[in-house]
């Protein structure tokens, strides 16, 4: 119980902590746009890899039914 109390106290005492300059800054800054582009790129990479795995599994199932 004391640990939970200490965690809550630390959580509410450190109110002065803010987000980083990229998160807290102007949405039209070049750094923010670069981070957003990076996020979209990584989402595209993850989507490509997952769809490739799904197609591989589909092809294995399809070929195993033919045999």
Secondary structure, DSSP 8 states (H G I E B T S, - for coil): -HHHHHHHHHHHH-TT----HHHHS-TTSHHHHHHHHHHHHHHHHHHHHHHHHHHHHHHHHHHHHH-
